[in-house]
Amino acid sequence: MIEVQNLTFGYSRGTPVLQDWSARFEAGSTTAITGPSGRGKSTLLYLLGLMLRPTAGEVLIEGQPVGNAKDAARAHLRARRFGFVFQDAALDSSRTVLDNVTESALYRGVARRNVEPHALALLQRFGVDVPPDRRPGQVSGGQAQRIALCRALLTNPAILLADEPTGNLDPATTEVVVTALQEHAANGAAVVVVTHSPDVAAACDKQVQL
């Protein structure tokens, strides 16, 4: 379970993006974060994922405060507990598709050879029909998003944060991805999805509007 208590965050001296905001995201559930563009949905994911520090308030994992932990501790938690799907896929253009998928295991100290079969199986499951030695610059936007999802799921993270994971996908592939997120939650993970899609939001157990 991941929780935020009285969370406030703002950039520079501007109006806070989030102010005195609290929520719980339970293990075994999917939560959709919805709201208009610019409202702070992606910022909230970065706060939940310990990539930003709150101006005030706290982020807790299983009741333990971690939002203002030291950088090394936050990096360790990200590597061990989290999976991320960023809005722009955030693939490393200098590495192959397979390398991009397996990199999350390397942060956990797991040898690449031990996860390659699982990585290839995920690529096949999500219909990434490209050679695994291809570079990200040689795939479509929809394929890049599916590659990012494979990377996020590879290590079976306890917390999965996804920012518009279906934004570049056709309806059939969107259904495959949503089913995968639901199955991951059913296996005990807390899944939080930022989405503008009413259908994706409706498929989640809970919706939180900013």
MDTraj code that builds the backbone (N, CA, C; nanometers):
import mdtraj as md
import numpy as np

residues = "MET ILE GLU VAL GLN ASN LEU THR PHE GLY TYR SER ARG GLY THR PRO VAL LEU GLN ASP TRP SER ALA ARG PHE GLU ALA GLY SER THR THR ALA ILE THR GLY PRO SER GLY ARG GLY LYS SER THR LEU LEU TYR LEU LEU GLY LEU MET LEU ARG PRO THR ALA GLY GLU VAL LEU ILE GLU GLY GLN PRO VAL GLY ASN ALA LYS ASP ALA ALA ARG ALA HIS LEU ARG ALA ARG ARG PHE GLY PHE VAL PHE GLN ASP ALA ALA LEU ASP SER SER ARG THR VAL LEU ASP ASN VAL THR GLU SER ALA LEU TYR ARG GLY VAL ALA ARG ARG ASN VAL GLU PRO HIS ALA LEU ALA LEU LEU GLN ARG PHE GLY VAL ASP VAL PRO PRO ASP ARG ARG PRO GLY GLN VAL SER GLY GLY GLN ALA GLN ARG ILE ALA LEU CYS ARG ALA LEU LEU THR ASN PRO ALA ILE LEU LEU ALA ASP GLU PRO THR GLY ASN LEU ASP PRO ALA THR THR GLU VAL VAL VAL THR ALA LEU GLN GLU HIS ALA ALA ASN GLY ALA ALA VAL VAL VAL VAL THR HIS SER PRO ASP VAL ALA ALA ALA CYS ASP LYS GLN VAL GLN LEU".split()
xyz = np.array([
    [0.0842, -0.1194, 0.0000],
    [0.0000, 0.0000, 0.0000],
    [0.0875, 0.1240, 0.0000],
    [0.0457, 0.2228, -0.0785],
    [0.1143, 0.3511, -0.0790],
    [0.0126, 0.4589, -0.0447],
    [0.0567, 0.5561, 0.0332],
    [-0.0338, 0.6573, 0.0857],
    [0.0341, 0.7930, 0.0837],
    [-0.0448, 0.8986, 0.0621],
    [0.0060, 1.0356, 0.0778],
    [-0.0815, 1.1050, 0.1810],
    [-0.0172, 1.1831, 0.2684],
    [-0.0870, 1.2534, 0.3754],
    [-0.0557, 1.4017, 0.3681],
    [-0.1609, 1.4813, 0.3508],
    [-0.1484, 1.6279, 0.3517],
    [-0.0382, 1.6754, 0.2581],
    [-0.0386, 1.6194, 0.1375],
    [0.0692, 1.6453, 0.0427],
    [0.0526, 1.7827, -0.0219],
    [0.1606, 1.8592, -0.0225],
    [0.1660, 1.9876, -0.0922],
    [0.2909, 1.9902, -0.1774],
    [0.2757, 2.0378, -0.3025],
    [0.3918, 2.0505, -0.3899],
    [0.3683, 2.1651, -0.4859],
    [0.4731, 2.2477, -0.5021],
    [0.4679, 2.3562, -0.5989],
    [0.6040, 2.3799, -0.6600],
    [0.6043, 2.4271, -0.7840],
    [0.7283, 2.4615, -0.8529],
    [0.7621, 2.6077, -0.8274],
    [0.8849, 2.6342, -0.7852],
    [0.9328, 2.7694, -0.7608],
    [0.8356, 2.8424, -0.6687],
    [0.7971, 2.9643, -0.7059],
    [0.7089, 3.0425, -0.6193],
    [0.5663, 3.0463, -0.6708],
    [0.5321, 2.9618, -0.7637],
    [0.3984, 2.9610, -0.8204],
    [0.2965, 2.8985, -0.7276],
    [0.1729, 2.8995, -0.7715],
    [0.0649, 2.8365, -0.6964],
    [0.0913, 2.6872, -0.6858],
    [0.0751, 2.6271, -0.5692],
    [0.1007, 2.4830, -0.5552],
    [0.0175, 2.4006, -0.6529],
    [0.0812, 2.2997, -0.7120],
    [0.0104, 2.2077, -0.8012],
    [-0.0832, 2.1194, -0.7193],
    [-0.0356, 2.0771, -0.6026],
    [-0.1152, 1.9988, -0.5085],
    [-0.1055, 2.0658, -0.3722],
    [-0.2134, 2.0692, -0.2993],
    [-0.2110, 2.1355, -0.1686],
    [-0.2941, 2.0567, -0.0674],
    [-0.2277, 2.0147, 0.0406],
    [-0.2939, 1.9469, 0.1520],
    [-0.3798, 1.8306, 0.1016],
    [-0.3187, 1.7462, 0.0178],
    [-0.3908, 1.6401, -0.0543],
    [-0.3568, 1.5050, 0.0061],
    [-0.4571, 1.4221, 0.0299],
    [-0.4360, 1.2914, 0.0913],
    [-0.5088, 1.1831, 0.0121],
    [-0.4493, 1.0647, 0.0057],
    [-0.5133, 0.9512, -0.0620],
    [-0.4386, 0.8244, -0.0248],
    [-0.5092, 0.7108, -0.0412],
    [-0.4500, 0.5782, -0.0203],
    [-0.4680, 0.4956, -0.1480],
    [-0.3640, 0.4211, -0.1818],
    [-0.3677, 0.3336, -0.2984],
    [-0.3353, 0.1931, -0.2491],
    [-0.4390, 0.1114, -0.2402],
    [-0.4269, -0.0174, -0.1734],
    [-0.3608, -0.1226, -0.2623],
    [-0.2876, -0.2135, -0.1987],
    [-0.2363, -0.3302, -0.2684],
    [-0.3538, -0.4121, -0.3199],
    [-0.3379, -0.4657, -0.4401],
    [-0.4447, -0.5460, -0.4984],
    [-0.5513, -0.4658, -0.5691],
    [-0.5240, -0.3379, -0.5964],
    [-0.6254, -0.2532, -0.6591],
    [-0.5654, -0.1677, -0.7697],
    [-0.6536, -0.1221, -0.8604],
    [-0.6151, -0.0270, -0.9645],
    [-0.6872, 0.1045, -0.9380],
    [-0.6144, 0.2151, -0.9488],
    [-0.6716, 0.3482, -0.9288],
    [-0.6402, 0.4339, -1.0497],
    [-0.7426, 0.4980, -1.1058],
    [-0.7247, 0.5918, -1.2161],
    [-0.7182, 0.7335, -1.1619],
    [-0.6158, 0.8078, -1.2030],
    [-0.6041, 0.9495, -1.1704],
    [-0.6493, 1.0267, -1.2940],
    [-0.7550, 1.1039, -1.2812],
    [-0.8100, 1.1773, -1.3945],
    [-0.8137, 1.3270, -1.3635],
    [-0.8448, 1.4058, -1.4674],
    [-0.8515, 1.5501, -1.4515],
    [-0.7988, 1.6196, -1.5748],
    [-0.8201, 1.7491, -1.5857],
    [-0.7770, 1.8228, -1.7053],
    [-0.6253, 1.8311, -1.7155],
    [-0.5777, 1.8573, -1.8366],
    [-0.4339, 1.8743, -1.8589],
    [-0.3811, 1.9893, -1.7745],
    [-0.2620, 1.9714, -1.7194],
    [-0.1997, 2.0751, -1.6386],
    [-0.2432, 2.0770, -1.4941],
    [-0.3263, 1.9816, -1.4553],
    [-0.3780, 1.9816, -1.3181],
    [-0.2801, 1.9192, -1.2191],
    [-0.1780, 1.8479, -1.2663],
    [-0.0782, 1.7920, -1.1761],
    [-0.0801, 1.6406, -1.1664],
    [-0.1420, 1.5736, -1.2627],
    [-0.1522, 1.4272, -1.2566],
    [-0.0149, 1.3614, -1.2674],
    [0.0647, 1.4037, -1.3647],
    [0.1990, 1.3469, -1.3792],
    [0.2870, 1.3838, -1.2603],
    [0.2726, 1.5065, -1.2118],
    [0.3485, 1.5481, -1.0935],
    [0.3164, 1.4582, -0.9751],
    [0.1894, 1.4232, -0.9592],
    [0.1510, 1.3337, -0.8508],
    [0.2209, 1.1986, -0.8652],
    [0.2292, 1.1461, -0.9866],
    [0.2992, 1.0185, -1.0062],
    [0.4465, 1.0302, -0.9682],
    [0.5097, 1.1425, -1.0037],
    [0.6508, 1.1617, -0.9687],
    [0.6695, 1.1699, -0.8171],
    [0.5712, 1.2273, -0.7475],
    [0.5775, 1.2317, -0.6014],
    [0.5569, 1.0924, -0.5429],
    [0.4590, 1.0190, -0.5945],
    [0.4357, 0.8825, -0.5474],
    [0.5574, 0.7949, -0.5749],
    [0.6224, 0.8175, -0.6886],
    [0.7383, 0.7371, -0.7264],
    [0.8703, 0.7854, -0.6693],
    [0.8655, 0.8804, -0.5783],
    [0.9841, 0.9286, -0.5062],
    [1.0861, 0.9936, -0.5986],
    [1.0383, 1.0503, -0.7092],
    [1.1269, 1.1251, -0.7992],
    [1.1233, 1.2743, -0.7696],
    [1.0216, 1.3183, -0.6976],
    [1.0126, 1.4552, -0.6469],
    [0.9902, 1.4487, -0.4965],
    [1.0375, 1.5518, -0.4273],
    [1.0133, 1.5619, -0.2832],
    [0.8963, 1.6566, -0.2580],
    [0.8054, 1.6202, -0.1702],
    [0.6943, 1.7115, -0.1411],
    [0.7426, 1.8374, -0.0707],
    [0.6738, 1.9484, -0.0992],
    [0.7012, 2.0718, -0.0268],
    [0.6590, 2.0570, 0.1191],
    [0.5490, 1.9878, 0.1396],
    [0.4997, 1.9565, 0.2740],
    [0.4200, 1.8275, 0.2642],
    [0.3981, 1.7650, 0.3787],
    [0.3258, 1.6389, 0.3798],
    [0.4197, 1.5204, 0.3639],
    [0.3626, 1.4014, 0.3444],
    [0.4447, 1.2807, 0.3460],
    [0.3898, 1.1753, 0.2505],
    [0.4829, 1.0952, 0.1994],
    [0.4514, 0.9754, 0.1223],
    [0.4902, 0.8556, 0.2082],
    [0.4006, 0.7583, 0.2188],
    [0.4266, 0.6411, 0.3015],
    [0.4090, 0.5139, 0.2188],
    [0.4978, 0.4181, 0.2408],
    [0.4848, 0.2847, 0.1827],
    [0.4689, 0.1870, 0.2973],
    [0.3545, 0.1182, 0.2980],
    [0.3213, 0.0257, 0.4061],
    [0.3379, 0.0925, 0.5428],
    [0.2958, 0.2179, 0.5502],
    [0.2960, 0.2920, 0.6756],
    [0.4264, 0.3590, 0.7119],
    [0.5319, 0.3367, 0.6321],
    [0.6622, 0.3951, 0.6628],
    [0.6844, 0.5223, 0.5809],
    [0.7171, 0.6356, 0.6463],
    [0.7398, 0.7597, 0.5715],
    [0.8674, 0.7527, 0.4871],
    [0.8544, 0.7847, 0.3582],
    [0.9693, 0.7749, 0.2674],
    [0.9831, 0.8969, 0.1774],
    [0.8872, 0.9868, 0.1807],
    [0.8870, 1.0987, 0.0875],
    [1.0056, 1.1905, 0.1006],
    [1.0625, 1.1990, 0.2203],
    [1.1778, 1.2862, 0.2422],
    [1.3011, 1.2078, 0.2867],
    [1.3037, 1.0797, 0.2515],
    [1.4204, 0.9969, 0.2836],
    [1.5417, 1.0435, 0.2031],
    [1.6584, 0.9975, 0.2416],
    [1.7801, 1.0329, 0.1696],
    [1.7748, 0.9786, 0.0267],
    [1.8519, 1.0417, -0.0618],
    [1.8479, 1.0061, -0.2034],
    [1.8781, 0.8581, -0.2260],
    [1.9778, 0.8055, -0.1537],
    [2.0158, 0.6654, -0.1734],
    [1.9023, 0.5715, -0.1338],
    [1.8332, 0.6044, -0.0255],
    [1.7219, 0.5213, 0.0192],
    [1.6060, 0.5277, -0.0797],
    [1.5804, 0.6455, -0.1340],
    [1.4733, 0.6610, -0.2325],
    [1.5065, 0.5846, -0.3603],
    [1.6316, 0.5919, -0.4038],
    [1.6725, 0.5186, -0.5236],
    [1.6596, 0.3681, -0.5025],
    [1.6940, 0.3215, -0.3830],
    [1.6827, 0.1787, -0.3517],
    [1.5368, 0.1347, -0.3571],
    [1.4481, 0.2149, -0.3012],
    [1.3059, 0.1816, -0.3043],
    [1.2531, 0.1810, -0.4469],
    [1.2925, 0.2784, -0.5269],
    [1.2467, 0.2818, -0.6664],
    [1.2894, 0.1558, -0.7400],
    [1.4125, 0.1134, -0.7181],
    [1.4631, -0.0045, -0.7874],
    [1.3954, -0.1325, -0.7410],
    [1.3646, -0.1408, -0.6118],
    [1.3145, -0.2656, -0.5542],
    [1.1627, -0.2772, -0.5525],
    [1.0919, -0.1649, -0.5450],
    [0.9483, -0.1720, -0.5199],
    [0.8618, -0.1197, -0.6338],
    [0.9192, -0.0385, -0.7237],
    [0.8386, 0.0336, -0.8217],
    [0.8616, -0.0137, -0.9640],
    [0.7564, -0.0003, -1.0432],
    [0.7649, -0.0079, -1.1878],
    [0.7040, 0.1184, -1.2445],
    [0.7632, 0.1742, -1.3522],
    [0.7185, 0.3011, -1.4070],
    [0.6903, 0.2880, -1.5567],
    [0.5800, 0.3485, -1.6002],
    [0.5529, 0.3684, -1.7424],
    [0.5334, 0.5176, -1.7616],
    [0.6309, 0.5826, -1.8265],
    [0.6253, 0.7271, -1.8433],
    [0.5452, 0.7627, -1.9689],
    [0.4940, 0.8847, -1.9723],
    [0.4068, 0.9271, -2.0811],
    [0.4782, 0.9225, -2.2157],
    [0.6083, 0.9525, -2.2183],
    [0.6832, 0.9526, -2.3446],
    [0.7651, 0.8248, -2.3627],
    [0.7337, 0.7206, -2.2865],
    [0.8011, 0.5898, -2.2890],
    [0.9402, 0.5952, -2.2256],
    [1.0159, 0.7040, -2.2496],
    [1.1473, 0.7238, -2.1860],
    [1.2413, 0.6054, -2.2109],
    [1.2505, 0.5637, -2.3372],
    [1.3436, 0.4571, -2.3737],
    [1.4800, 0.5168, -2.4059],
    [1.5834, 0.4386, -2.3825],
    [1.7208, 0.4798, -2.4122],
    [1.7486, 0.4499, -2.5593],
    [1.7618, 0.5551, -2.6386],
    [1.7780, 0.5377, -2.7832],
    [1.9092, 0.4714, -2.8222],
    [2.0067, 0.4682, -2.7298],
    [2.1370, 0.4091, -2.7616],
    [2.1407, 0.2588, -2.7363],
    [2.0315, 0.2040, -2.6807],
    [2.0292, 0.0621, -2.6456],
    [1.9178, -0.0085, -2.7222],
    [1.9271, -0.1388, -2.7317],
    [1.8280, -0.2148, -2.8059],
    [1.6956, -0.2229, -2.7303],
    [1.5941, -0.2687, -2.8024],
    [1.4638, -0.2895, -2.7390],
    [1.4767, -0.3846, -2.6210],
    [1.5472, -0.4964, -2.6399],
    [1.5619, -0.5946, -2.5317],
    [1.6394, -0.5353, -2.4147],
    [1.7427, -0.4573, -2.4421],
    [1.8185, -0.3927, -2.3344],
    [1.7295, -0.2983, -2.2540],
    [1.6421, -0.2254, -2.3239],
    [1.5534, -0.1331, -2.2552],
    [1.4584, -0.2072, -2.1614],
    [1.4109, -0.3232, -2.2025],
    [1.3192, -0.3993, -2.1183],
    [1.3914, -0.4570, -1.9973],
    [1.5127, -0.5059, -2.0168],
    [1.5830, -0.5751, -1.9080],
    [1.6525, -0.4815, -1.8107],
    [1.6610, -0.3515, -1.8407],
    [1.7387, -0.2633, -1.7545],
    [1.6816, -0.2539, -1.6128],
    [1.5490, -0.2680, -1.5970],
    [1.4925, -0.2573, -1.4626],
    [1.5422, -0.3694, -1.3719],
    [1.5718, -0.4857, -1.4295],
    [1.6263, -0.5959, -1.3497],
    [1.7698, -0.5669, -1.3075],
    [1.8442, -0.4991, -1.3923],
    [1.9841, -0.4691, -1.3598],
    [1.9932, -0.3801, -1.2365],
    [1.8956, -0.2878, -1.2205],
    [1.8956, -0.2012, -1.1025],
    [1.8745, -0.2813, -0.9749],
    [1.8155, -0.3986, -0.9868],
    [1.7943, -0.4859, -0.8712],
    [1.9091, -0.5848, -0.8527],
    [2.0087, -0.5775, -0.9380],
    [2.1225, -0.6678, -0.9273],
    [2.0964, -0.8060, -0.9845],
    [1.9956, -0.8173, -1.0743],
    [1.9628, -0.9452, -1.1365],
    [2.0323, -0.9536, -1.2712],
    [2.0993, -1.0653, -1.2990],
    [2.1720, -1.0820, -1.4244],
    [2.0766, -1.0815, -1.5426],
    [2.1183, -1.0192, -1.6515],
    [2.0339, -1.0096, -1.7697],
    [1.9927, -1.1468, -1.8212],
    [2.0841, -1.2428, -1.8206],
    [2.0507, -1.3749, -1.8752],
    [1.9360, -1.4414, -1.7986],
    [1.9165, -1.4002, -1.6743],
    [1.8100, -1.4604, -1.5935],
    [1.6721, -1.4042, -1.6265],
    [1.6675, -1.2892, -1.6905],
    [1.5379, -1.2263, -1.7180],
    [1.5072, -1.2166, -1.8675],
    [1.6024, -1.2484, -1.9517],
    [1.5787, -1.2369, -2.0961],
    [1.4584, -1.3184, -2.1435],
    [1.4424, -1.4443, -2.0999],
    [1.3245, -1.5197, -2.1470],
    [1.1932, -1.4520, -2.1091],
    [1.1862, -1.3994, -1.9883],
    [1.0645, -1.3299, -1.9449],
    [1.0443, -1.2028, -2.0257],
    [1.1519, -1.1284, -2.0530],
    [1.1425, -1.0058, -2.1318],
    [1.0905, -1.0354, -2.2721],
    [1.1412, -1.1401, -2.3341],
    [1.0957, -1.1765, -2.4684],
    [0.9492, -1.2207, -2.4665],
    [0.9100, -1.2911, -2.3601],
    [0.7707, -1.3345, -2.3480],
    [0.6773, -1.2140, -2.3336],
    [0.7184, -1.1128, -2.2574],
    [0.6372, -0.9922, -2.2424],
    [0.6240, -0.9176, -2.3748],
    [0.7337, -0.9067, -2.4484],
    [0.7290, -0.8396, -2.5785],
    [0.6310, -0.9108, -2.6717],
    [0.6317, -1.0418, -2.6678],
    [0.5384, -1.1179, -2.7504],
    [0.3943, -1.0988, -2.7018],
    [0.3754, -1.0998, -2.5705],
    [0.2404, -1.0850, -2.5142],
    [0.1756, -0.9546, -2.5571],
    [0.2549, -0.8478, -2.5606],
    [0.2004, -0.7171, -2.5940],
    [0.2164, -0.6810, -2.7414],
    [0.2488, -0.7788, -2.8215],
    [0.2490, -0.7593, -2.9660],
    [0.3544, -0.6640, -3.0165],
    [0.4699, -0.6599, -2.9517],
    [0.5808, -0.5767, -2.9998],
    [0.6537, -0.6575, -3.1076],
    [0.6023, -0.6483, -3.2288],
    [0.6481, -0.7336, -3.3385],
    [0.7669, -0.6709, -3.4101],
    [0.8768, -0.6555, -3.3355],
    [1.0018, -0.6035, -3.3931],
    [1.1162, -0.6894, -3.3419],
    [1.2270, -0.6981, -3.4153],
    [1.3423, -0.7724, -3.3655],
    [1.3912, -0.7130, -3.2335],
    [1.4278, -0.7958, -3.1353],
    [1.4692, -0.7430, -3.0048],
    [1.5977, -0.6609, -3.0086],
    [1.6746, -0.6713, -3.1202],
    [1.7966, -0.5910, -3.1295],
    [1.7737, -0.4590, -3.2018],
    [1.6482, -0.4280, -3.2322],
    [1.6168, -0.3000, -3.2950],
    [1.6297, -0.1884, -3.1920],
    [1.6539, -0.0654, -3.2408],
    [1.6675, 0.0502, -3.1517],
    [1.5333, 0.1219, -3.1382],
    [1.5124, 0.1900, -3.0272],
    [1.3847, 0.2590, -3.0072],
    [1.3489, 0.3582, -3.1162],
    [1.4490, 0.4187, -3.1803],
    [1.4207, 0.5119, -3.2885],
    [1.3619, 0.4457, -3.4112],
    [1.3616, 0.3135, -3.4138],
    [1.3107, 0.2382, -3.5285],
    [1.1750, 0.1739, -3.5014],
    [1.1067, 0.2157, -3.3932],
    [0.9754, 0.1609, -3.3600],
    [0.8736, 0.2744, -3.3535],
    [0.7474, 0.2392, -3.3627],
    [0.6408, 0.3400, -3.3574],
    [0.6174, 0.3860, -3.2139],
    [0.5385, 0.4931, -3.2003],
    [0.5064, 0.5423, -3.0670],
    [0.4295, 0.4405, -2.9848],
    [0.3367, 0.3700, -3.0491],
    [0.2612, 0.2666, -2.9793],
    [0.3485, 0.1508, -2.9356],
    [0.4428, 0.1110, -3.0217],
    [0.5353, 0.0041, -2.9839],
    [0.6248, 0.0481, -2.8685],
    [0.6707, 0.1732, -2.8725],
    [0.7562, 0.2246, -2.7650],
    [0.6827, 0.2207, -2.6314],
    [0.5524, 0.2550, -2.6329],
    [0.4754, 0.2534, -2.5083],
    [0.4608, 0.1113, -2.4553],
    [0.4438, 0.0154, -2.5453],
    [0.4318, -0.1239, -2.5024],
    [0.5654, -0.1777, -2.4512],
    [0.6751, -0.1333, -2.5111],
    [0.8072, -0.1718, -2.4621],
    [0.8268, -0.1192, -2.3197],
    [0.7831, 0.0043, -2.2961],
    [0.7941, 0.0628, -2.1623],
    [0.7110, -0.0154, -2.0606],
    [0.5948, -0.0645, -2.1028],
    [0.5128, -0.1452, -2.0135],
    [0.5816, -0.2774, -1.9816],
    [0.6433, -0.3391, -2.0815],
    [0.7197, -0.4627, -2.0586],
    [0.8298, -0.4389, -1.9561],
    [0.9003, -0.3284, -1.9698],
    [1.0068, -0.2938, -1.8753],
    [0.9514, -0.2788, -1.7339],
    [0.8351, -0.2139, -1.7221],
    [0.7762, -0.1910, -1.5902],
    [0.7316, -0.3201, -1.5240],
    [0.6821, -0.4150, -1.6027],
    [0.6283, -0.5387, -1.5471],
    [0.7334, -0.6468, -1.5253],
    [0.8512, -0.6293, -1.5807],
    [0.9506, -0.7363, -1.5828],
    [0.9818, -0.7930, -1.4453],
    [0.9948, -0.7063, -1.3463],
    [1.0375, -0.7498, -1.2130],
    [0.9218, -0.7643, -1.1147],
    [0.7988, -0.7655, -1.1672],
    [0.6806, -0.7845, -1.0831],
    [0.6789, -0.6851, -0.9668],
    [0.6774, -0.5545, -0.9955],
    [0.6887, -0.4544, -0.8878],
    [0.5649, -0.4506, -0.7993],
    [0.5866, -0.4184, -0.6721],
    [0.4758, -0.4074, -0.5769],
    [0.3904, -0.2844, -0.6043],
    [0.4501, -0.1812, -0.6645],
    [0.3788, -0.0581, -0.6977],
    [0.4074, -0.0262, -0.8434],
    [0.3025, -0.0142, -0.9241],
    [0.3175, 0.0181, -1.0657],
    [0.2502, 0.1517, -1.0927],
    [0.3275, 0.2469, -1.1435],
    [0.2777, 0.3802, -1.1758],
    [0.2848, 0.3984, -1.3268],
    [0.1720, 0.4289, -1.3878],
    [0.1656, 0.4386, -1.5339],
    [0.1027, 0.5712, -1.5757],
    [0.1732, 0.6451, -1.6596],
    [0.1279, 0.7759, -1.7060],
    [0.0796, 0.7627, -1.8506],
    [-0.0502, 0.7656, -1.8709],
    [-0.1122, 0.7507, -2.0031],
    [-0.0576, 0.6284, -2.0779],
    [-0.0657, 0.5091, -2.0184],
    [-0.0051, 0.3911, -2.0817],
    [-0.0742, 0.3466, -2.2093],
    [-0.1950, 0.3980, -2.2371],
    [-0.2664, 0.3578, -2.3582],
    [-0.2825, 0.4729, -2.4566],
    [-0.2121, 0.5832, -2.4334],
    [-0.2324, 0.7034, -2.5139],
    [-0.2040, 0.6860, -2.6614],
    [-0.1106, 0.5960, -2.6981],
    [-0.0732, 0.5773, -2.8385],
    [-0.1180, 0.4426, -2.8936],
    [-0.2156, 0.3806, -2.8293],
    [-0.2512, 0.2438, -2.8654],
    [-0.3887, 0.2369, -2.9306],
    [-0.4050, 0.1382, -3.0178],
    [-0.5354, 0.1125, -3.0782],
    [-0.6246, 0.0428, -2.9758],
    [-0.7571, 0.0383, -3.0002],
    [-0.8487, -0.0182, -2.9008],
    [-0.8158, -0.1618, -2.8603],
    [-0.7775, -0.2457, -2.9558],
    [-0.7491, -0.3856, -2.9227],
    [-0.6289, -0.3967, -2.8302],
    [-0.5232, -0.3214, -2.8594],
    [-0.4038, -0.3266, -2.7754],
    [-0.4294, -0.2602, -2.6417],
    [-0.5116, -0.1560, -2.6402],
    [-0.5503, -0.0925, -2.5138],
    [-0.6150, -0.1942, -2.4215],
    [-0.7015, -0.2773, -2.4761],
    [-0.7671, -0.3793, -2.3945],
    [-0.6662, -0.4776, -2.3369],
    [-0.5648, -0.5158, -2.4167],
    [-0.4607, -0.6064, -2.3685],
    [-0.3840, -0.5430, -2.2535],
    [-0.3494, -0.4152, -2.2682],
    [-0.2727, -0.3451, -2.1655],
    [-0.3542, -0.3291, -2.0377],
    [-0.4801, -0.2891, -2.0499],
    [-0.5651, -0.2725, -1.9315],
    [-0.5817, -0.4054, -1.8589],
    [-0.5988, -0.5124, -1.9331],
    [-0.6096, -0.6442, -1.8714],
    [-0.4822, -0.6794, -1.7962],
    [-0.3674, -0.6459, -1.8540],
    [-0.2399, -0.6733, -1.7872],
    [-0.2279, -0.5956, -1.6568],
    [-0.2718, -0.4711, -1.6561],
    [-0.2684, -0.3907, -1.5337],
    [-0.3618, -0.4490, -1.4281],
    [-0.4793, -0.4910, -1.4706],
    [-0.5735, -0.5528, -1.3771],
    [-0.5173, -0.6817, -1.3184],
    [-0.4543, -0.7630, -1.4027],
    [-0.3967, -0.8887, -1.3560],
    [-0.2815, -0.8630, -1.2594],
    [-0.2031, -0.7591, -1.2874],
    [-0.0913, -0.7266, -1.1986],
    [-0.1436, -0.6854, -1.0614],
    [-0.2503, -0.6068, -1.0595],
    [-0.3114, -0.5691, -0.9319],
    [-0.3693, -0.6915, -0.8619],
    [-0.4322, -0.7798, -0.9373],
    [-0.4910, -0.8997, -0.8781],
    [-0.3864, -0.9876, -0.8116],
    [-0.2619, -0.9749, -0.8563],
    [-0.1518, -1.0503, -0.7951],
    [-0.0945, -0.9808, -0.6725],
    [-0.1559, -0.8678, -0.6308],
    [-0.1169, -0.8056, -0.5053],
    [-0.0517, -0.6701, -0.5156],
    [-0.0380, -0.6149, -0.6357],
    [0.0292, -0.4858, -0.6519],
    [-0.0695, -0.3708, -0.6388],
    [-0.0172, -0.2544, -0.6039],
    [-0.0935, -0.1301, -0.6116],
    [-0.0629, -0.0667, -0.7467],
    [-0.1652, -0.0493, -0.8296],
    [-0.1490, 0.0042, -0.9642],
    [-0.2186, 0.1396, -0.9716],
    [-0.1435, 0.2425, -1.0123],
    [-0.1976, 0.3785, -1.0239],
    [-0.1756, 0.4242, -1.1678],
    [-0.2840, 0.4647, -1.2345],
    [-0.2807, 0.4969, -1.3764],
    [-0.3330, 0.6384, -1.3988],
    [-0.2508, 0.7236, -1.4573],
    [-0.2989, 0.8531, -1.5050],
    [-0.3571, 0.8326, -1.6439],
    [-0.4802, 0.8797, -1.6655],
    [-0.5431, 0.8582, -1.7951],
    [-0.6444, 0.9669, -1.8264],
    [-0.6587, 0.9959, -1.9568],
    [-0.7667, 1.0810, -2.0049],
    [-0.8791, 0.9972, -2.0654],
    [-0.8605, 0.8671, -2.0690],
    [-0.9579, 0.7794, -2.1323],
    [-1.0671, 0.7396, -2.0342],
    [-1.1919, 0.7742, -2.0615],
    [-1.3012, 0.7308, -1.9736],
    [-1.3109, 0.5785, -1.9639],
    [-1.2804, 0.5093, -2.0739],
    [-1.2889, 0.3633, -2.0729],
    [-1.1827, 0.3019, -1.9819],
    [-1.0609, 0.3548, -1.9885],
    [-0.9542, 0.3047, -1.9021],
    [-0.9870, 0.3351, -1.7565],
    [-1.0344, 0.4560, -1.7303],
    [-1.0707, 0.4930, -1.5934],
    [-1.1812, 0.4029, -1.5401],
    [-1.2789, 0.3732, -1.6243],
    [-1.3908, 0.2899, -1.5810],
    [-1.3472, 0.1471, -1.5519],
    [-1.2375, 0.1034, -1.6148],
    [-1.1890, -0.0314, -1.5930],
    [-1.1122, -0.0464, -1.4615],
    [-1.0800, 0.0660, -1.3965],
    [-1.0070, 0.0636, -1.2702],
    [-1.1048, 0.0454, -1.1528],
    [-1.0516, 0.0003, -1.0417],
    [-1.1349, -0.0204, -0.9230],
    [-1.1829, 0.1101, -0.8620],
    [-1.1021, 0.2160, -0.8772],
    [-1.1332, 0.3442, -0.8141],
    [-1.0856, 0.4556, -0.9039],
    [-1.1540, 0.5691, -0.8993],
    [-1.1125, 0.6866, -0.9731],
    [-1.0914, 0.8037, -0.8766],
    [-0.9836, 0.8769, -0.8979],
    [-0.9537, 0.9966, -0.8197],
    [-0.9351, 1.1108, -0.9173],
    [-1.0178, 1.2141, -0.9059],
    [-1.0100, 1.3257, -0.9972],
    [-0.9386, 1.4432, -0.9323],
    [-0.8414, 1.4973, -1.0036],
    [-0.7706, 1.6178, -0.9566],
    [-0.8374, 1.7405, -1.0165],
])
top = md.Topology()
chain = top.add_chain()
for i, resn in enumerate(residues, 1):
    res = top.add_residue(resn, chain, resSeq=i)
    for name in ("N", "CA", "C"):
        top.add_atom(name, md.element.get_by_symbol(name[0]), res)
traj = md.Trajectory(xyz[None], top)
